[in-house]
Amino acid sequence: MVDLENSIPNTDEAHSEEPAIFDTKLKKSTTDYTLIAIKELQEQISGLQDLFVRRLMDDKQKAGLIQTLQDGANFAFIEPFLSDIILLLDRLEKAEDDFSQSIKDELVDILERRGVKQIEVTDTFNPALNKAVKVIEAPDIDLIYVKRIIRNGYTFLGKVIRATEVEVAKPMKTNP
């Protein structure tokens, strides 16, 4: 006689191994999924960091451009006013009375506090800062040099408002 109970596999025993295999597969697929998700997040974060750095650099460039434009606009606005004040200083320099000299000195102080500086002239002629309004030839020199200042020049925040007008001496031309 065949024992039917023993010949039919016990389904509980067969299924008892499946949950262990299923748990291992589930854990492995969950780990794989988690690793993939972490890698994608890292890539996204890296992309966001790059975007953030690019935007910061763009903002810095824009701020520099805006500042340059503002400086140019401010200079364009203030330059005519400063030119007029400098013409007034020229007139006051020619005056000989003490009151006029006092006003001139006070105006110079005010302008210096606001960023206007008188150009310091050296013996060497500098075309960026000096304007030759009179030229004389001298036989005993090799290079052009500043002989005397005719009108003072001024800068505002590093930009020339008016070049110093000077008389220069240049080497005399020799005839062959």
Stockholm file with secondary structure:
# STOCKHOLM 1.0

chainA/1-176         MVDLENSIPNTDEAHSEEPAIFDTKLKKSTTDYTLIAIKELQEQISGLQDLFVRRLMDDKQKAGLIQTLQDGANFAFIEPFLSDIILLLDRLEKAEDDFSQSIKDELVDILERRGVKQIEVTDTFNPALNKAVKVIEAPDIDLIYVKRIIRNGYTFLGKVIRATEVEVAKPMKTNP
#=GR chainA/1-176 SS CCCHHHHSCCHHHHHHHHHHHHHHHHHHHHHHHHHHHHHHHHHHHHHHHHHHHHHHHHHHHHHHHHHHHHHHHHHHHHHHHHHHHHHHHHHHHHCCSHHHHHHHHHHHHHHHHTTEEECCCCSBCCTTTEEEEEEEEETTCSSCEEEEEEECCEEETTEEEECEEEEEEEECCCCC
#=GC SS_cons         CCCHHHHSCCHHHHHHHHHHHHHHHHHHHHHHHHHHHHHHHHHHHHHHHHHHHHHHHHHHHHHHHHHHHHHHHHHHHHHHHHHHHHHHHHHHHHCCSHHHHHHHHHHHHHHHHTTEEECCCCSBCCTTTEEEEEEEEETTCSSCEEEEEEECCEEETTEEEECEEEEEEEECCCCC
//
